[in-house]
Amino acid sequence: MPQPRPLPALGNKLRVALFDGLMILAAVSLGLLLHMGTHERWLPLVSVHGVSLAAGVLFINSAHGLYGQGRRSAQDLTGRTVAALLLAMALTWLVLALLPKGLAQLDGLRYSSMAAVFAVVLRRAYVARQQSDPDHAQHERTLIFGSGEAARVVADTLRAADRNLEIIGFYPGPNEQSASVPADKILPRNRSLIQTAYDFEVDEIIVALTERRGGSMPLRELLDCKAQGVKVQNLNSHFEARLGQIRIDYLNAGWLIFGDGFNQGLHRAMVKRTFDIFCASVLLAVSAPVMLLAALAVKLDSRGPVLYRQERVGLDHRPIQVVKFRSMRQDAEIDGKPRWATSGDNRVTRVGRMLRVTRIDELPQLFSVLRGDMSLVGPRPERPFFVGQLTQEIPYYALRHSVKPGVTGWAQVRYQYGSTIEDSTQKLQYDLYYVKNHDLWLDLRILFDTVAVVLTGKGAR
């Protein structure tokens, strides 16, 4: 099972990308102003050519993983950087070649802009390398309050997910009968919790008690730690903030009810709907030639209809029709029994496999977005047969139907394709995070990450 990846602070990746885009836009704007020698036509040229170049470079950087925080080898990062630089230089030359021919010193503007883009991409690669280098990373010292099974799960997941986090030990709860963590990592209880945190210079305490009844939670000591500047979180809040998921193995309804989130008001609905209509319209216009070629390829490759319609469960458990380019044989479920797609599924056609890897088969769902049945971003819609099964077996599964299903989603960019109950459980933890925390910035970030998923074909079946 793939381990969760650490989640940057909300909006941090977008802020970094926005800074890079503004640097490119400023360089082009200044270059145009200096080379034109006049303000005439300056703003229209900046609006078209400058914005197009900045957006294109951000797309290239994102597609090559230069905004990610995952661990990368020097060789891998070098290859990504070289590819991104080549594409960015070619894009800069092309965008500026479309400037009016009458501009003076056009070559000087082109080379100065290419130098600015080169510097932005190289700086982004350098920062990505620094984040991957343990010698330069800032380590956070974490104390886990608890020594039972919950503490072990927290420690195992965090070690796998965040290499910059140092677990200094486990402080056992007073009512924990047995330990599930290494004995040499259990800290003695002859010192108070606040004294232990002070002695070990703890930055954060994660409360991961398996047993919380009968005075297991020393609230006064935890409050003293927080008053001294130590961050205190329970394991649900910690996983939500650090990994972008809401784990359901130790989740209780009270935390969901009395916590923040689930902002599904009218304002959010209007913003999301406006965003959906605008983006779906633009994407349909841009992808129309690709969709025509895909339809032709499906028709020539195998017998059967070009489009595949299937009933799925949408908002408030209402049935919706999802339309995709057909990627399987017409007799894929001739026995009438629903089945998940699996790795190397022999029901997938030759053209269908390519459509799935590139996600082109999902493009007709943009019409469902315009109709209002789906959103651009949200939990992926599932078939009624599987919804009934998963609702019975996985706690809180029905919560994912409190928002519209999406063409792409948080679970899709954070986890592989799911074809088992266990996979569905893991993906639900990301879907719950989205349902609880979704806003326009999170939608933008998911679309941003989807670019890399589409270009790498990650998780396709």
KOLSE-384888 format. One record per residue: x, y, z of N, C-alpha, C in turn; residue in one letter. Coordinates in pm, whole numbers, plus 50000, padded with zeros to 5 digits. Layout:
# KOLSE-384888
XYZXYZXYZA;...
***
This chain:
# KOLSE-384888
500854988150000500005000050000500885012550000M;500665022149908501475034249909501215042550032P;502285048350087502145056450208501725070650171Q;500955077250260500555091050233501765100250223P;501625110550142502685120450129502405132350219R;503465139050269503235150750353502555161750275P;501685168950342500915179450279501505192950314L;501895201150215502375214450247501265222650311P;501645233650376500645242450435499665246750326A;498365247750366497325250550269497645263250191L;497645262150060497885273549974499355276549952G;500285269550020501695272750007502185270549864N;501805259149805502235256349669501715266849572K;500465271149590499895281249502500595294649520L;500955298049644501665310649667503035310549600R;503725299149608505035298049543504885299549392V;503895292649336503665293449191503275307549150A;502445314049232502045327849201503245337149201L;504165335149297505375343349302506205341549175F;506385328949131507135326449009506465332948888D;505135331648881504425337748769504555352848766G;504495359048883504635373648891506045378148851L;507055370048885508425373548845508565373548693M;507995363548628508055362848481507265374348420I;506075376848475505245387648423505945401148440L;506595403148554507305415748577508465417448480A;509205406448452510335407348360509875410848220A;508805404448174508285407448040507735421648035V;507025425748140506445439248143507535449848136S;508595448048218509685457748219510415457748086L;510635445748031511315444947902510535451747792G;509215449747789508395456347688508435471447703L;508375475947826508365490347850509685496747807L;510795490047838512105495447801512345495247651L;511925484347586512215483047444511235490747357H;510025492947408509055500547329509295515547343M;509745519647463510005533847484508755542147494G;507605535747501506335542947509505305534047578T;504295540247639503245532747705502165528147607H;502225532747484501205529047386501235514047359E;500095507647367499905493247343500635484447445R;501205490447549501975482447646501095472747723W;499965477947777499105469447859498495457847782L;497975459947659497445448447584498495437747556P;499725441847525500775432047496501155424247622L;501245431247735501545424347861500425414747897V;499185419047879498035410747916497995397847836S;498355398447710498285386547624499575378447633V;500695384447597501955377047586502585374247722H;502575384247812503165382047944502415371748025G;501085373048030500275363548107500365349548047V;500335348547914500425335447848501755328547880S;502845336247877504145330447907504235325948053L;503755334348145503805330748287502985318148314A;501785317548258500925305748278501565293248217A;502175294748100502805283348036503985277848115G;504795286648170505965282248249505495275448378V;504455280748442503935274248562503405260448529L;502745259048415502255245948371503415236248352F;504475240848291505655232348267506305228248399I;506485237848488507095234648619506255224648696N;504945226648695504055217448767504095203548706S;504045202948573504045190048505505315182148532A;506425188948558507695182148584507975180648734H;506955183248816507085180548959507985190149035G;508205202148983509115211549051508425219049165L;507105217149180506405223049293506045212649398Y;506455200249378506175189849475507185189849587G;506855182249695507765181149809508225166849832Q;508005158449731508405144549746509915142949738G;510395131349785511825128449782512245125049640R;513275131849588513755129349452515275127949454R;515755118749371517195117249357517745128749274S;519055131049286519695141849209519555139249060A;519675126649018519565123348876518155126048825Q;517155122048903515765124148862515455139048851D;515885146748951515615161048951516345168148838L;517565163748809518305169748698517595167448566T;517115155248545516385152148421515135160548408G;514385161948518513185170048515513505184748487R;514595189548547514965203648529515375206448385T;516185197648326516625199548187515415199548093V;514485190048113513295189448028512445202048044A;512285206548169511485218648193512145230848131A;513465231848141514175243248081514025243547930L;514175232147866514065231547719512665235847674L;511645230647742510285234347706510005249047735L;510495254147849510265268047885510955277647788A;512175274147746512885282647650512155282847515M;511695271047472510965270347344509665278247353A;508975277247466507725284647483507975299747483L;509025304047550509345318347553509625323747413T;510395316347337510715320447199509445321347116W;508555311447132507315311147053506385322647091L;506185324947220505255335347264505745349147218V;507035351647233507555364847195507705366247044L;507765355146971507795355946825506465360946770A;505415359846851504095364346809503865379246837L;504865386046894504755400446914504735407546779L;504135419446774504115427046648505515429146593P;505675427746463506995428546400507595442446408K;506785452546426507285466146426507995470346554G;507995461746656508645465546782510155466746764L;510705477046824512145478846817512845469346913A;514075465446875514925457046962514195444547011Q;513495437846918512735425946955513645414747003L;514835413446942515765403046985516225405247128D;516505417447164516915420347301515835416747401G;514565419747368513445416247455513335401147468L;513495394047357513375379447358514435373147448R;515675377747435516755371647512516665375347661Y;516255387447690516105391247831514975383347897S;513895381047823512795373147878513195358647896S;513955353247802514425339447815515345338047936M;516165348347961517045348048078516225348048207A;515145355848210514295356348329513605342848353A;513085336948246512415323948258513435313348301V;514615313748244515675304248281515985305248431F;516065317548481516385319648623515265314448713A;514005316548673512865312048754512835296848761V;512995290048646512955275448645514135269748724V;515315275648706516505270648776516365272748928L;515825284148967515615286649109514615276649167R;513555273749092512565264149140513185250349156R;514065246349063514735233449073515685233149192A;516355244349218517285245049332516525243549464Y;515375250349476514565249249597514055234949614V;513635228749504513175214849511514295205649557A;515515208249512516655200149554516945202149702R;516855214549750517085217349891516055210049978Q;514815209649932513775202850008513985187750011Q;514695182449910514955168049906516225164249980S;517005174050019518295171350084518135171350235D;518325159950301518135159450446519105168350523P;520255171750465521225180250534520745194650545D;519825198650453519345212350455517915213450507H;517275202250529515875202550571515755206350719A;514665213050751514395216750890513635205350956Q;514215199751061513595188351128512695193151241H;511535187251248510585190451354510585179251455E;510765182651582510865172751689509465170251745R;509035157751734507665154151771507665143851882T;506805146051981506575136652090505175130752072L;505085117552073503785111052061503315107252201I;502165112652241501605109652373500745097052360F;501305085852403500665072952390501695062652349G;501435050052380502375039452343501655026952293S;500345028152270499565016852224499505015952072G;498485009152024498355006951880498175019851802E;497395029251857497195042051789498515049451772A;499355049351875500655055951868501555049251764A;501505036051757502325028951658501905032451515R;500585033051491500085036551358500535050551320V;500415059951414500845073651386502335074151353V;503135067451433504585067751412504985061451279A;504425049951247504765043051122504415051451001D;503235057451004502795065550891503635077950875T;503945084450985504725096750977506155094250932L;506755083450978508125080250934508165078050783R;507155071450732507135068650588506805080950506A;506035090150565505505101250487506355113850496A;507005116350608507695129050628509095126650683D;510075127650598511455125050639512045136250724R;511375147750728511875159050806511305159350948N;510565148850983509985148351116510765138451201L;511175142751320511935134251411511065130651532E;510765117851545509995113251659510965110451773I;510895118651878511875117151986511495106252086I;510225101952084509825091152173508335091052199G;507925081352283506515079452317506355081252469F;505435089952505505135092252646503875084352677Y;503965073452755502825064452773501695070852852P;500455067452811499295072052885499135064353016G;498505070253116498405063853248497595050953248P;496665049353154495795037553156496115027453045N;497225029152979497585019652873498255007452936E;497644995952912498094983652978499314977552910Q;499394978652779500514972552706500974981952596S;502234980452558502834989152456502924981952322A;502724989552216502864984252080504014990852006S;504824998452078505935005652018507235000252077V;508385002752013509654997752065509915002452209P;510354993352294510554996552435511605007452455A;512625007752368513685017652386513255031752347D;512065033052288511555046152250510515051452350K;510185043252451509215047552551509915056152656I;509405068152675510015077452770509505074652911L;510345076553013509915073853152508875084053199P;507995079453286506945088153339507345094653472R;508635093653509509065099953633509195115153620N;509015120153499508955134553477507585138053420R;507105149953447505815154153393505905155853241S;504755156753178504715158553033505365171652992L;505095182353066505675195353032507185195253052I;507685188453155509115187753178509795179353070Q;509145168653030509685160252922509775168152792T;508725175652761508715183852639509825194252644A;510065199952761511115210052776512505203752762Y;512725192252828514035185852825514425181452684D;513465176852606513765171552472513515181952362F;513235194452400513035205352304511995201452199E;510835197152247509765192252160509065203952090V;508825202451959508075212451884506585209451881D;506265196551888504875192651870504575180051951E;503375179452008502895167452076501655162452004I;501675149751965500505143551902499865134252004I;498625136752037497895128352133497325116352058V;497885104552086497475092252015497235081252117A;496285083752206495965074052310494945063952259L;495225051152279494255040952245493115040752346T;493425043252472492445043352581492325057552637E;491115063452630490935077252675489995078452794R;489525067452846488585068252957489315068653092R;488585072553196489095071853332490295080653358G;490305093153307491385102453337492655099953258G;492545093553142493745090853062494335103553003S;493505113852984493945125952918494295136653022M;495585139453043495975149753141495815163753080P;494595168753082494275181153013495115192853065L;495355193453196496105204653252497535204553199R;498155192853193499535192053144499605195652996E;498645191152919498625194452777498415209452757L;497565215452841497355229952833498625237552869L;499365232652970500625238953007501625238352891D;501665226952823502565225552707502195235552598C;500905236652571500465245952467500775260252505K;500625263552636500915277152683502395280552670A;503255270352666504695272452651505135272352505Q;504175272152414504525273052272504665259752201G;504355248652268504425235552204503085232952133V;503135229452006501915226551933501335213251981K;500055213052016499385200952064498235197651971V;498225185551920497165181251829496765166951862Q;495475163851841495105149751845495435143651710N;495375130551701495865124251579495005127451458L;493695129851477492855133351363493245146851305N;493435156851391493825170151343495215169751281S;496085161551338497445160651286497465154951145H;496765143951124496725138050990496035147350891F;495035154450936494335163750848495275174950803E;496005180850898496865192150865498115188050789A;498705176550826499995172850767499855164650639R;498885155550634498795146250522497585148450433L;496715157950470495575160650385494575149250379G;494405142150491493445131250496492805130950634Q;491625125250642490955123050770490875108050791I;491745103050876491795088550898490555083950973R;489975072850928488725068350987488925057151089I;490185052051102490385041051196490255045451342D;490545058251371490385063251508489475075551512Y;488625076851412487775088651401486495086951483L;486085097751549484795097751617483945109151565N;482635107051566481715116751506481795130251576A;482115130451707482185143051780483225152451722G;484365146951681485415155451622484915161951494W;484145154651414483605160251291482515170551320L;481675167651419480525176451446480975189751506I;481865189251604482215201451677483435208551619F;484105202451523485235209151459484775218651350G;485745225251286485385234351178485255226651047D;484985233950940484865227650809483425225350768G;483245218050658481925215050601481165228050569F;481875237450509481255250250473480575248950336N;479305245250337478585242650213477535253450187Q;477855265850222476865276650211476595280950069G;475655290250055475245295249924476395302049852L;477195309849924478305316849860479295307049800H;479655296749875480585286749823479985279649702R;478695276549707478045269649595478065278449470A;477845291349484477835300449369479235301749310M;480235303149396481615304349348482025291649275V;481695280149332482085267449272481375265349138K;480095268849131479345267049006479885276248896R;480175288748931480755298048833482105292948782T;482925288248875484235282748840484085270548749F;483115261848779482895249948698482495253448555D;481555262648541481055266248407482175272448324I;482935281448386484025288048311485085277948267F;485575269848362486655260448330486195249648234C;484995244248253484495233748164484335239048022A;483865251548007483705257447874485045259047804S;486045264047879487375265847821487985252347783V;487885242647872488465229447846487805222547728L;486485223947714485795217947599486255224347468L;486405237547470486855244447348488275240147311A;489155239047411490555235247384490665220547343V;489865211947405490015197547381489135192147269S;488365200647203487455195947097488175187846990A;489325192446936490025184246835490475170746890P;490945170447015491375157847077490205148347091V;489045153547130487865145147146487395139347012M;487495147246905487115142146773488045130746730L;489345132446751490295121846718490065109546804L;489765111546932489505100247021488275092546977A;487215099746939485995093146892486275084746768A;487055090346676487395083046554488225070546585L;489185071846677490035060546712489235049346778A;488295052946867487455042746933486615035446830V;486055042746735485195036746632485965027146543K;487195030846509488005022346419488625010446492L;488795011446622489535001146696488684989046730D;487424990946765486614979546808485144982346782S;484364971646776482934972846753482244978446877R;481184986046853480434991546964480335006646957G;479575012647047479395027247046480675034547086P;480775047047044481925055247080481865059147228V;480665062647275480495067147413479915056047499L;480265056347626479815046347722479085053547834Y;477825050047854477005056447958476815046748073R;476905052048194476785043548312476155051548425Q;475285045048500474655051748614475615052248731E;475735064048790476565066048909475745073249015R;476285074149135475605080849246476185094949261V;475305104949260475745118749266475405125449398G;475225138449393474935146549511473665141549580L;473715140249712472575135749792472045122149746D;472945113749697472645099949656471715099249535H;471575110349461470735109949342471485103249227R;470795095249145471465088749032471785098848921P;472945097648863473335105848748473905096748640I;473915101648517474505094348406475885099948376Q;476895091448383478265095348351478595090248211V;479115099148128479445095747989480955096347971V;481515085747913482955085047886483155079447746K;484335081547691484695074247570484845059447607F;484265050747527484325036447558485775031647550R;486255025547659487635020647663487715005547681S;486564998947698486524984347712485734978047598M;485884965047585485094957747487483614959247520R;482784957847420481354959547440480784948847533Q;481434937047539480954926147623481704925347756D;482234936847805483074936847925482344931448047A;481044934048056480264928848168479034921548115E;479284912048026478204904847959477364896748058I;477984892948171477254885248272476424894148364D;476524907448345475724916748425476274919448563G;477434913948598478004915748731479014927148730K;478794937648809479754948748812481094944348867P;482174949248805483524946048852484384958448838R;485294960348936486274971048925487294967648816W;487824978148753488944976048662490194972648742A;491014963848689492234959548757493444962448670T;494634961348729495864963648654495984953048544S;496234957748420496354948448307495044942048269G;493914948748295492584943248266492464939848118D;492154927148088492094922847947490814927447878N;489914933847951488704939147888488974952547819R;490084958947851490404972047795490944970347653V;490454978347560490914977747421492264984747405T;492844983347287494154989747263494045004947271R;493075010547202492865024947209492395029047348V;491555020547409491065023547543492175024947645G;493215016747632494325017547726495035031047716R;495195035747593495825048847574494925059947627M;493625058647604492695068847652492685069447804L;492805057847870492805057548015494085063448072R;495215060148013496495065348062496535080648054V;495995086047945496015100647925494795107547983T;493835099748034492575104648092491685111247987R;491965109047860491115114747755489715108847761I;489605096347809488275090047816487325097547910D;487865105948000487025113148095486485126348039E;487005130947924486655144347875485155146547852L;484385136547803482945139147786482215142747915P;482825139948030482175143548156482115158748176Q;482865166148095482785180848103481375185648068L;480655178247983479265181747954478395179748077F;478705169548157477965167448283478225178848380S;479435184648375479755196348458478885208148416V;478765210548286477935221548238476475219548274L;476005206948271474605204248308474365205948458R;475415205048537475275206448681475195193348756G;475295182048684475285169048752476585166448826D;477695171948774478995169848832479685183348850M;480765183148925481635194748939482975191248875S;483775201448849485095198648794485955191248897L;485805194849023486585188649131485635183349238V;485865171149281485045165049385485335150249393G;484735143149486484925128549491484435122049363P;485155112149314484735105449191483425097949214R;482465098949119481195091949136481375076849121P;480665069449204480785054749203479455048549161E;479495036049118478305028949073477435025149194R;476105024949176475205021749289475535008449356P;475914998349279476224985249336477364986549437F;478434993749399479574995149487479285004649603F;478455014949578478105024249685477385016949798V;476445008549760475735000849862476674991949942G;477604985649873478574976849941479514984650030Q;480044995749979481035003550055480395010950172L;479145015450157478455022150266478265012850385T;478025000150356477834990250463479144986850533Q;480264987250460481524982250513482464993150563E;482285005550517483225016250552482485027350625I;482865030450748482205041350822482355054850750P;481335062950758481315076650706481375077350554Y;481195066150485481305066350339480235075450277Y;479055075750336477965083550279478255098550278A;479205103350361479505117650366480045122950234L;480655114450155481225119150028480145123549930R;478885119649955477805123549866477145136649909H;477755143850003477225156750044477725168049954S;478605164849859479035174449757478895167749620V;478915175649515478815170049381480065161649349K;479895150749277481065143149233481845151149130P;483125147649114483985155549026484635147548916G;485085154648812485865148448706487235144348760V;487795152548846489015149048918488785152149066T;489665147349152489445149349294490715148249375G;490615151549504491755151149595492295136949607W;491415127049614491865113149624492605108749498A;492195114149383492825110049256494265115149244Q;494555126749303495915132049292496795127849410V;496175121649513496955117549630497105102549645R;496315094749567496315080349585496155073749449Y;496605061349441496525053649318495075049749289Q;494865043749172493545038549136493135027849237Y;491885028149282491415018549381490555007649321G;490854995149355490064984049301489694973949409S;489844977649537489504968949648488824977049757T;488244969949855487644976849968488704984850044I;489884979250058490964986250128491354999050054E;491464998149922491765010149844490675020749861D;489415016349859488315025749876488345032350013S;488765024950115488905030650249489975041450251T;491115038450189492205048250184491775060750107Q;491085058949996490665070349916489595078549987K;488725071650065487695078850139488315088850235L;489475085450292490125094450387490505107650321Q;490865107050192491135119350118489835126250076Y;488825118350039487545124450002486925131750121D;487035126050240486505132750359487225145950385L;488545145950362489295158450377488755168950280Y;488485164750156487975174350058486595179450097Y;485705170450136484355174550174484405184350291V;485295182050384485405190650504486065203950474K;487005204450380487865216250364487775222950228N;486905218450140486975223450003486655238349993H;487435245049911487195258949874487845261049738D;487795273249688488315275949554489805273149545L;490565276449651492015274449647492365259649643W;491625251549717491875237149713491515231549575L;490435236449514490075232049379491185235449280D;491715247649291492805251649201494035242849222L;494315239849346495485231449374495315217449317R;494105211949328493845198549274493985198549122I;493475208849057493645209848911495115211248876L;495835218648958497275220448939497985207048945F;497655198849046498285185749062497805175748957D;496585177548908496045168448807496875168848679T;497455180548650498295181848531499415171348533V;500115170348647501215160748658500695146348651A;499535143748712498985130248709498645126148566V;498055135248490497675132248352498915129848265V;499925138448280501105137248195501945124948229L;501915120448352502685108448389501885095648377T;500555096848361499725084848353499645077248483G;499935083448597499985076748725498605071648766K;498555058948804497325053448860496295049048759G;496585050248629495605046348528495475031148521A;494255026548493494005012148476493265010048344R;
***
